[in-house]
Amino acid sequence: GNIHGQLFDLLELFRVGGPPPDVNYVFLGGYVNRGIFGVETFCLLMCLFLRFPKRISLLRGLEDGEKFSQVYGFYEEVFHKFGNSIVWRAIMGVFRCLPLCATVSSDSSSEVVYLISGGLSSKAKNFDSIQLLKREQEIPSSGIIQELMSAQPSTENGFSTTDTSRTLFGPDVFKSFIHENNIQLLVRSSQLCVDGYQHLFSNKLVTIWGAPNFMQRCGNVATICELSDQLSASYNTFAAAPDSYRISSEGLVRFT
């Protein structure tokens, strides 16, 4: 689920779920913005990915790009800490290379678990069409990539679009997509869940959220979706890290 620069809650996640490389992790994007430790959060995850590339996977989220980071605080955070935008541009370059989605398979099951930040696109009916996408770009304002990153489930059948250009997908198109692609469960993020996670569509879709007490005011818990060797899912919820574990952004060393 989304972390959004909440570094100490990411450390709490590892305390609750187990440290890498003892546990395999797939993160579904949303690493920066709104929280004050976006640089440290993403750099920690990148270091873990480089150290344990078969244990840590990082997917891209809707806000992992230039447009959203200039609006929701990450650009300002980087400029405050470093005095220029060099680090910001470097991280934006990494974001453009991150995979859009992933699948988890098992020798004991013919089905897969599908992982993505957003959801379904009306123009991508199967995995083959998604694999053909040129992902090394900014998330566009329209098209398949934008739909995959921003899509949200809806109780209304078919595809529709919100006033904010987000794609909505209903139970009928979802059922068709998981049947065609042999999906046992779709795990997504990018929507705040007060209880940490929420099931829809006969428990074939779950939205999880990884930032407890989001923005230090929402009061929500966060969730780790844990998959067994047989791909059965369980949910491990956790609260925000205690205040005694935290330091302020002013307590960090500023590099110049």
Summary of the structure (lengths in Angstrom):
residues: 256
radius of gyration: 17.8
end to end distance: 32.1
largest distance: 54.0
contacts: 822
relative contact order: 0.16
helix: 32%
strand: 22%
